[in-house]
Amino acid sequence: MNTASRMGIALCVLVGACAGAQTAPAPTALSVPAEIDEVPPLAEPTGRCAWDAGKFADVVPDGHVPANGDPAGAFPLRAAAAGLLGSGQLIATISTTVGDIECRLHHEHAPYAVANFVGLANGTRPFKDSKTGKWVHRPAYERTQFHRVIRHFVAQGGGQNGDGTGDPGYRFPVESSGGLRFDRGGVLAMASRGPNTNGMQFFITDGPIAHLSPLHYTIFGQCNEDTALSNLMAVPTEGTRPITPVYILSVTITPEHPCR
């Protein structure tokens, strides 16, 4: 496949405008919700056992504007990491119907994207339910799908509706990713519909993708290129959609070094 063709695939896959695929609706103005699910706040751990983001704890990207009605407003690592015990990098285990994919999160390169992913995974970051229109606290990725898989390119998932639609009710800007590149398989990055439209969907690369730019897609982790990721990239598809749905069962976040 030549570079022009692959760039065309990249545009349609990551923007959601492939022929025959459902195109995500244009963003609309968000209204203030009538209510939000109430959940007990996580206890803020104390002492040296609490995971510490250090100087990245309160980083918010330049140009970030909270969505109308978003109960969280800005959501930095300090909020996302409440209740995490340990040290080192944060590890995300994406449990799917084809195996568990383990990813190291780059909080030092993309702190806000990591905070967003961690908060959505563990239920501390509120998002807008696409069916009810209410802001909710719950693990956002449970029973979502990898709705688009292209061998030797990417697997994309995490949207609420399983078809590339279902935004979380807010957007945030691209982060520079600190010199990281799409130069290998297993790169974990935010999917978007255009400049500064990060939300909840993400993708994982299947090998180096030289024409994808970290200026357009925030890289926030590196996944192991093991059997589970190979299984995901090899699922039979009709077009780009898996014939048998690949479900995300859970996303678990743990520090690299547990407390002892």
N, C-alpha and C positions, 0 to 999 in steps of 0.2 A: 504494500500500500504506500503511495507516495505521500510526501509531507502535506500537500494541500488537502488530500483526502482525509488524512488523520486529523488535521486542524478542523476540518468540517465536522468530523465526528466529535471532536472535543467540544466544539461550540454547542452542538445539539445535545450532547449528553449532559454537560454540566449546566446548561441553561434550561434544558427540558423542552426543546423545540424540535425533536426528531420527527420525521414524517411518520405518521401512524401512531405516535405517542400522544398522550394527553398533555397539553401544554398548560403549565401552571398559570392561573389567572393573574392579571396585573394587580400589583398591590393596591389596596384601597385604604381609605382613612380608617383608623382604628377608633372605636368608641369606648367610652369608659364602661367597664363591665358592672353589672348590678351586684355581683358577689364574687367571692373567691373561696375555694375550698380551704377550710381551716385545718392546719396540721401543727402538732407541737413542734416548736423550734428545737433543732439539735443543740445539745449542751456544748458550750464552748470549752474544749479541754484546756487544762492548765498544766504548766510544768513542761519539762523538756520532751515529753512524749508526744505532744501535739505536733502534727505536721506543720512546718513553717515555710511559707513561700518567700520569706525574707523581703528583699527590696521589690519583689514583684507582687506583693500581697494586694496592693491597692491600685495597680495599673489599670487605666481605662484608656482605650485608643483615642487619639485626637480625632475630633469630628463626631464622636458618639453623641447621639441625641436620643434620650429615652422615648420609647413609644408611648402614645397617648393611652393612659390607663394601666401601664405596666406597673404592677405592685413593687417590683424589684428596682426599677429605674436602672442604674448601673449595677452590674453584678460582677465584682472582681474576685480574685482568688481567695481573699480573706473570707468572703461569704461562702464560696463553693467548698472550701476545705474544712468548714466547721465540722467537728466530729471525727476527722481523720487522724489516726494515731500512727506515728512512725516517722521515717526520714527518707531522703533520697528522692529519685524521680517517682512520679505517680504512674502506676501501671493500670491500664484499662484492659479488662478481659471481656471481649465481646463474644458472648455465648450465642451460637447460631445453630440452626438445624443441620449444618454441615460441619460443625466442630467449633472449638473455642479459638478465637483469634486474640493474641496477646499483643498489646501495643504500649510502648513507652511514650508518655506525653511530654512535650517540650515546653514546660511552663516558663522556662527562661527565655525562650524565643517568641512564644505567642501566648502570653499569660491570660489575655482576655478570652481567646478561643478555648484554651484549656479550661478556664473557669466555667465558661458556658457549657462545654461538653460534660464536665464533671457534675455541674449543677443539674443539668437535664438528666444525666444518668442516675443520680442518687435521689432526685426528687426535691432538691433544695431550690432550684431555679424555677419560678412559676412560668408557665406558658399558656397560651390561649388554645383551649380545646377547639379543634376545627369543626366539631359537630354541634357543640352546645354554645360556643362563643364565650364561655366563661374561662377566667384565669384559674388554673389548677396547679396544685403541687402533687406530683406523682412521678415515678420513674418514666421518663418520656419515651424511651426507646423500646420498652417491653412490647413485644408483638408487632413491632414495625418490620419492614422488609428491606432487603436489598432488591430494589425494584428494577435496577438496570445493571447488567453485567456485560462487559465487552472484553473478551479474551485479549491479552496483550495490551490492554488499555486501562480501564478502571472498573471497579464495582462501586456503585453508589446506593446509598440508603439513608434511613433515618427519618423520612417524612412521615407525618401522621397517618396519611391515607393509603399508603402502600403503592402509590402510582406516581410519585414525584410531586404531589401537592400536599398541602397541609402545613403551612408555615406556622411558627410558634407565636406570632403576634408582635414580633419585634425584629429589628435588623441591627447589625453592628458592622463597623468598618473592617477592611482588610488590615492585618498586621504584617509587618515586613518579614517575619520568620527568621531574622538574624542570619541571613546568608544560606539558609537551607534551600535545596533545589529538588526538582522532580527527577533525580538522577539514579533512581533505583526502584525496585519493587517494594511494596509495603508502606509507601509514604501515605500518611493519613492527613487529609486536608479538608477544609470546608468547601462544600459545593455552594454555588450562588447563581443568581439570575443576571448578574451585572455588577457594576462597581458598588462595593460597600453594601451588599445585600446578604451577608452571612446570617444564618438563622439556626437551624437544627440539622439539616442534611449534611452529610459528609461523604467522602469517597476514599478508596484505597487503590493505589496504583498496582498494576501488574507489569512490573519492569519499568525501566527509565522512559519518561515521556518528555523529551527535550523541548517540545514546543509549548508545554504548559508553563506559565510564569508564576512564581511566588508573589509577584506584584498584583496578580489578579485573584489568586487562590491562597488562602492562609494555610501554611503547613503547620500542624500542631502536634504531630506524633510520628512514630515509626513502628510499624507492626512486623512481627516475626514472619518471615517467609517460610512457613512450615506447611504441614499437611492440610490444616484447616483453611488457610488462605488459598492453597492450590485447589482444594475442593471447591471453594467459592468461585474461583475464576474459571473452573472447568464445567460448571453446571450447564446443561443443555438449555438453550434459549430459543424463543421465537422472536426474531428481530433482536432486540436487546433485553427483552423481559424473560426471566427464568420461567420455563414451562412449569416446573414445580416450585412454588414460592419458597424463597429462602428467608426464614423468619429470624429476627433478632429476639432471643428469649430474654436476655438481660445484658446489662453492661455494669460490671462491678469495678469499682475504683479502690485500689489499695496502694499505700506507699511501698516503695521498693524494699525498705528495711523496717520490718515490724518492731514495735516496742519490745524490749526484753526486761 
